[in-house]
Amino acid sequence: MTKKDFLAQLQSRLAHLSKEDAEERLSFYAEMIDDRMEEGLTEEEAVAAIGSIDEVAAQETTPAQDFSPVEKEEKPSRALRTRDVVLLAVGAPLWIPLVAAAIVVVLALYISAWAVVAALWVADAAFAIAPLGGVICAIVFGCQGYGGGAAFMVACGLCCGGLSIFLFFGCKQLTKWVCLLTVKMAKGVKTFFKGRGAK
């Protein structure tokens, strides 16, 4: 089943909900399908991993009853928010340096990961160019009468060319992993700030 078909069927099953609630749930499942496709699943596999329409619709009937009245009752009071602000202000000399250090460490690890990827791609490019250098050196050695040296340079160039092929696939896979990490980190930061804004 495609994402479009899944969402269309789910929308018809959520007809008992308000328009806002139905749109919120449809958006949630659309994002879940997109996340699984970003992880490498096909569209059909991503839809199947969520479950059948019947299962999803059954899960959505209970939360629908819990939505409006309970949410309003559970909102924190103004006194609690004031207390939280005071605690944050008093603890600022402790938590601000810790948060800053954590951010710096995460950024350093992230930049290091991309630096490793860049270095490996540069190495791969060097190995890919090596056969050309080997041929040029072989010609020079051959013209000077060093047949053994010429053969050695050709062999070295061919070995480097073969290594560049293997290294290419490794670099490609590592780049994919780091890109997925980037997407997950961006989504995590977005979710964090969204959650903070909703409070």
N, C-alpha and C positions, 0 to 999 in steps of 0.2 A: 504494500500500500504506500502511496506517495504521501508526502507531508500535506499537500493540498487536500487530498481526499480525507486523510485522518482528521484534519482540523475542521473540514466541512461536516463530517459525521459527528464529531464531538460538539460542534456548535448546535446541531439539531438536538443532541441529548441534553444540552445545558439550557434549553428553552425556559425551564422553570426558574432560572436565576434572573436577577436584574441584568440590564445591558452591561453595566460597569463590571459586575462580578464575572459575567461570562467572558467579556473581553480580557479581563485580567488573567483568567485561567487559560484562555486560548493563547495569549501572549507567553505565559509560562511554559506551556507545552511546545510552542513554536521555538522558543529559545533552547529548551532541552534537546529538541531534535537537532537544531543547529550546532549545539555543543558536541553532540555525539558524531555529527558529520565532520566537524573540525578535528576530532580525534581519529578519523580515518574510516569510519563506517560509511557505507553507501546510504542513500536516502531511505531505501526500503528497510535496511538493517537497523538504522537509527529509529525508525517508526516502530519496528517490531520489538526493539529493546525496551520501549516504554510500556508495552503491554497492549492487550486488545482494547477495542473501544468499550466493550462491556465492563472490563475491569476498571478502566479509567473513569467511566461514567459512575460506576458504583462508588469509587473513592470520593468523587466530587459531590455526592448527595449529602453526606454527613457534614463536611466542612461548611456547606452552604447554609446550614441551619445555625452555625456558630458565629456567623460573621458580624452582623451589625450591632446587636445589643451588647454582646460581651466585650467587643473591642472598645466601645465607648466607656464601659465600666472599668476596664483595666488600665486606662491611661493614668500615668503617674500624676500625683498631685503637685501643685505649685511648691509646697513646702519641701517635697523630696528633691525637686529640681534645684531649689535654692541651696539646699544642703549639699547637693552634688557639686554645684559651682564653688561653694566655699571650700569643700575638700580638694577640688582640683587646684584652686588658687593656693591653698596652704601647701599642698604636695608638689607644686610646680617645680621647685628647685631640685626635686628628686626625679620626677617622671619625665621632665622635658629633656635632660641630658640622656636618659635611658632610651627614650623614643628616638631622639636624634642619632644616637649611636646605632640603634637597630636599623634605622633607615640607611645610614651610611654603609653598614655591613651588607645589607641586602643589595644596595646599588653596586657596591664593589664586587660582589659575587656575580651579579648580572653582567656588569661590564667585563669582568674576567672571562665569563662564558663566551661572550661575543668576540673578545680578543683571541681566545683559543680558536674559535671558528675561522676568524680572519687569517690567523697565522697558518692554519692548515690549508686554507684555500691558496694562500701565497706559495706554500710548499708544493702543493699539487701543481700549480702553474709552473714552478721551477722544474719539477720532474717532467712535465709535459714538454717543456722546451729543450730538455737535455738531449733527446735524440738528434735534434738539429745541430746542437753543439758537438755531439759525438761524430756526426758526419763531416762537419767542417774540420775538426781535429784530425779525423782519419784521412781526409784529403791532404792536409798539410803534412802529416806523417808519411803518407804514401809518396808525395812528391819528393820528400827528402830521403826516400829509400828505406824507411822503417816500416816494413810490412806487418810485423808483429804488433807494433804500437798502433798501427792503423786498425787492425782487427780488434785489438783490445778496446779502442775508443768506440768502435761501432757496437761491440758487445755491451759496454757500459751504457751507451745511449739507449739501446734496446731494453736493457734492464730497468733503466729509469722510466722509460715510456710505459713499460708494463706496470711498474709501481704507481705511476700517475693514474692509471685506470682504476686500480683497487682503492687508491686514496680518494679518488673522485666520489665513489659510492659512499665511502665513510664520511666524507665532508658533507655530502648531500643529506645523509641521515641525521648527522649531528646538527646541521642547520635546521632541519625540520623539527627536531626536538627542542632546540632553543627558541624557535618561532612559537611552538606550542606553549612553552614556558612563558614567553612574552605575553601571549594572549591570555593565559590563565592569570598571570600577575595583574594585567590590566583589568580583567573582569573582577578579580578579588578587590582591587582598589576601588573600582566603580561600585561594587556591592557594599563595601565598607562605608563609603561616603553617602551612598543612597540610604543605607540603614541609619546612619547618624542623622541625616536630614529628615528622616521619617519620624524620629523620636521627638 
